[in-house]
Amino acid sequence: MSTSNKEFQELQPAIISYVKDLPNLCSLAGLACTLLAIYFSIIGVYYAAMIGMIWAVAFDWADGLVARRMKGRTGSDRMFGGQLDLVIDIVSYGVAPAILLLSYGKFDPILLPVAFIMLAASAIRLSYFSTFGLSDESKYTGLALDNNSIALVFIFLFESVFSYGIFSVILYASALGLAVLNVSQIKTPKLSGNPSNVYRLAFYTLGMTVFYGLKLL
């Protein structure tokens, strides 16, 4: 091994050292919420799953706000945080909604294509963004994945209004529509980049938490 390679390895920080970075802690808190959402989806406690899903979005938006306001973060800090976000996003906005769809349909194999389409659209959307970034300073190409969870949590408000069969159609049609928008060429604003939108999401998150929390009582 050359001297330069040894020096490079010595300069590399420990993997676990990135955990103490506050934006990364927010990202990991969001991942914990996603895990809860997946767990409650599997066991059929959908109101609790909705709370987990919307808090995952809240922490996802918060980590960006915190990162932009922190001083002294290095280039490697920002790069690591960006990669961590992408990995967590596929779980939060791809895997979690797919499991929700399967669970609500009582894990009927006929729903596997719907779940796969939403998961595949999430993977394609994230790969595209990782390659090309924003279409300009404030807009995405395609609907950003965090909007999927925001929309699904809202749609689930009507779960008790309709019969199981009708709501199932609404839920799966909405999921397919969101997947199409994720990989479309439409230009959508980067909502999480505006601090006022982060505060709006905070109120939305608290409102949904109260609503679904009361449903659980």
C-alpha positions as CSV (number, residue, x, y, z in Angstrom):
1,M,0.0,0.0,0.0
2,S,1.4,3.4,-1.0
3,T,2.1,6.1,1.5
4,S,-0.5,8.4,0.0
5,N,-3.2,5.7,0.4
6,K,-2.2,5.2,4.1
7,E,-2.4,8.9,4.7
8,F,-5.8,9.1,3.0
9,Q,-7.1,6.2,5.2
10,E,-5.7,7.9,8.3
11,L,-7.6,11.1,7.4
12,Q,-10.9,9.3,6.9
13,P,-13.2,9.8,9.9
14,A,-14.7,6.9,11.7
15,I,-18.1,5.8,10.3
16,I,-19.9,6.2,13.6
17,S,-18.6,9.8,13.9
18,Y,-21.2,11.0,11.4
19,V,-24.0,10.0,13.9
20,K,-23.2,13.0,16.1
21,D,-23.9,15.4,13.2
22,L,-27.3,16.9,14.0
23,P,-28.8,16.8,10.5
24,N,-27.9,13.1,10.4
25,L,-29.6,12.6,13.7
26,C,-32.7,14.1,12.2
27,S,-32.4,11.7,9.3
28,L,-32.1,8.7,11.6
29,A,-35.0,9.9,13.7
30,G,-37.0,9.9,10.5
31,L,-35.9,6.4,9.7
32,A,-37.0,5.3,13.1
33,C,-40.5,6.8,12.4
34,T,-40.5,4.9,9.1
35,L,-39.7,1.7,10.9
36,L,-42.7,2.3,13.2
37,A,-44.9,3.0,10.1
38,I,-43.8,-0.3,8.5
39,Y,-44.4,-2.2,11.7
40,F,-47.8,-0.8,12.3
41,S,-48.7,-1.3,8.7
42,I,-47.8,-5.0,8.9
43,I,-49.9,-5.5,12.0
44,G,-52.8,-3.5,10.6
45,V,-52.8,-0.5,12.9
46,Y,-53.0,2.0,10.0
47,Y,-53.7,5.1,12.1
48,A,-50.4,4.6,13.9
49,A,-48.7,3.9,10.6
50,M,-49.9,7.3,9.3
51,I,-48.4,9.1,12.3
52,G,-45.1,7.4,11.7
53,M,-45.2,8.2,8.0
54,I,-45.9,11.9,8.5
55,W,-43.3,12.3,11.2
56,A,-40.7,10.7,8.9
57,V,-41.4,13.5,6.4
58,A,-41.1,16.1,9.1
59,F,-37.7,14.9,10.2
60,D,-36.7,14.6,6.5
61,W,-37.5,18.3,6.0
62,A,-36.0,19.3,9.3
63,D,-32.6,17.8,8.6
64,G,-32.2,20.0,5.5
65,L,-33.2,23.1,7.4
66,V,-30.8,22.3,10.2
67,A,-28.0,21.5,7.7
68,R,-28.4,24.8,5.9
69,R,-28.2,26.8,9.2
70,M,-25.3,24.9,10.7
71,K,-21.8,26.4,10.3
72,G,-18.5,24.5,10.1
73,R,-19.8,21.4,8.2
74,T,-17.2,20.1,5.8
75,G,-17.7,18.9,2.3
76,S,-17.5,15.3,3.4
77,D,-20.2,16.1,6.1
78,R,-22.5,17.4,3.4
79,M,-21.7,14.5,1.0
80,F,-22.4,11.9,3.7
81,G,-25.6,13.6,4.7
82,G,-26.8,13.7,1.2
83,Q,-26.1,10.0,0.6
84,L,-27.8,9.1,4.0
85,D,-30.9,11.0,2.9
86,L,-31.1,9.1,-0.4
87,V,-30.8,5.7,1.3
88,I,-33.4,6.6,3.9
89,D,-35.8,8.1,1.3
90,I,-36.1,4.8,-0.6
91,V,-37.2,3.2,2.7
92,S,-39.5,6.0,3.8
93,Y,-41.1,6.8,0.5
94,G,-40.7,3.5,-1.4
95,V,-40.7,0.5,0.9
96,A,-43.1,1.9,3.6
97,P,-45.9,2.9,1.2
98,A,-45.5,-0.4,-0.7
99,I,-45.9,-2.3,2.6
100,L,-48.9,-0.2,3.5
101,L,-50.6,-1.0,0.2
102,L,-49.9,-4.7,0.6
103,S,-51.1,-4.8,4.2
104,Y,-54.3,-2.9,3.5
105,G,-55.0,-5.4,0.8
106,K,-54.5,-8.3,3.2
107,F,-51.3,-9.2,1.4
108,D,-53.2,-10.4,-1.6
109,P,-50.6,-11.3,-4.3
110,I,-52.6,-9.6,-6.9
111,L,-51.5,-6.3,-5.3
112,L,-47.8,-7.0,-5.8
113,P,-47.7,-5.2,-9.2
114,V,-49.1,-2.0,-7.6
115,A,-46.7,-2.1,-4.7
116,F,-43.8,-2.8,-7.1
117,I,-44.7,0.1,-9.4
118,M,-44.7,2.5,-6.5
119,L,-41.4,1.1,-5.2
120,A,-39.8,1.1,-8.6
121,A,-40.9,4.6,-9.3
122,S,-39.3,5.7,-6.1
123,A,-36.0,4.0,-7.0
124,I,-36.0,5.5,-10.5
125,R,-37.0,9.0,-9.2
126,L,-34.2,9.0,-6.6
127,S,-31.6,7.7,-9.1
128,Y,-32.6,10.4,-11.6
129,F,-32.4,13.1,-8.9
130,S,-29.0,11.8,-7.7
131,T,-27.7,12.0,-11.3
132,F,-29.2,15.3,-12.5
133,G,-30.3,17.2,-9.3
134,L,-32.8,20.0,-9.5
135,S,-34.0,21.2,-12.9
136,D,-33.2,24.7,-11.7
137,E,-32.5,26.3,-8.3
138,S,-35.9,25.6,-6.9
139,K,-37.7,22.9,-8.9
140,Y,-37.6,19.2,-9.3
141,T,-38.3,17.2,-12.4
142,G,-41.2,14.9,-11.4
143,L,-43.1,14.9,-8.2
144,A,-40.7,14.7,-5.2
145,L,-41.2,11.5,-3.2
146,D,-42.0,13.2,0.2
147,N,-45.2,14.4,-1.4
148,N,-46.3,10.7,-1.7
149,S,-46.4,10.3,2.1
150,I,-48.0,13.7,2.6
151,A,-50.8,12.8,0.1
152,L,-51.3,9.2,1.4
153,V,-51.6,10.4,5.0
154,F,-54.3,12.9,3.9
155,I,-56.1,10.3,1.7
156,F,-56.3,8.0,4.7
157,L,-58.4,10.6,6.5
158,F,-61.3,9.2,4.4
159,E,-60.7,5.6,5.2
160,S,-63.7,5.5,7.6
161,V,-66.0,7.4,5.3
162,F,-66.1,4.9,2.5
163,S,-66.6,1.1,2.5
164,Y,-63.5,-1.0,2.5
165,G,-63.9,-1.9,-1.2
166,I,-64.4,1.7,-2.4
167,F,-61.5,3.1,-0.3
168,S,-59.2,0.3,-1.5
169,V,-59.8,1.5,-5.1
170,I,-59.2,5.1,-4.1
171,L,-56.0,4.2,-2.2
172,Y,-54.5,2.0,-5.0
173,A,-55.5,4.4,-7.8
174,S,-53.9,7.3,-5.8
175,A,-50.7,5.3,-5.3
176,L,-50.5,4.6,-9.0
177,G,-51.2,8.2,-9.8
178,L,-48.4,9.3,-7.5
179,A,-46.0,6.9,-9.0
180,V,-46.8,8.2,-12.5
181,L,-46.2,11.8,-11.3
182,N,-42.9,10.7,-9.6
183,V,-41.4,9.7,-12.9
184,S,-43.1,12.3,-15.1
185,Q,-41.4,15.4,-16.7
186,I,-43.5,17.9,-14.8
187,K,-41.7,20.6,-12.8
188,T,-42.6,20.8,-9.2
189,P,-41.3,23.3,-6.6
190,K,-38.8,22.2,-3.9
191,L,-41.1,22.8,-1.0
192,S,-38.7,21.6,1.7
193,G,-36.2,24.4,0.7
194,N,-38.5,27.1,2.0
195,P,-38.4,27.5,5.8
196,S,-42.1,28.7,5.9
197,N,-43.1,25.4,4.2
198,V,-41.2,23.5,6.9
199,Y,-43.3,25.3,9.6
200,R,-46.5,24.6,7.6
201,L,-45.5,20.9,7.5
202,A,-44.9,21.0,11.3
203,F,-48.5,22.2,11.8
204,Y,-49.8,19.6,9.4
205,T,-47.8,16.9,11.2
206,L,-49.1,17.9,14.6
207,G,-52.7,18.1,13.3
208,M,-52.5,14.7,11.7
209,T,-50.9,13.3,14.9
210,V,-53.7,14.6,17.0
211,F,-56.4,13.3,14.5
212,Y,-55.0,9.8,14.2
213,G,-54.0,9.7,17.9
214,L,-57.6,10.3,18.8
215,K,-58.7,7.6,16.4
216,L,-56.4,5.2,18.2
217,L,-58.0,5.9,21.6
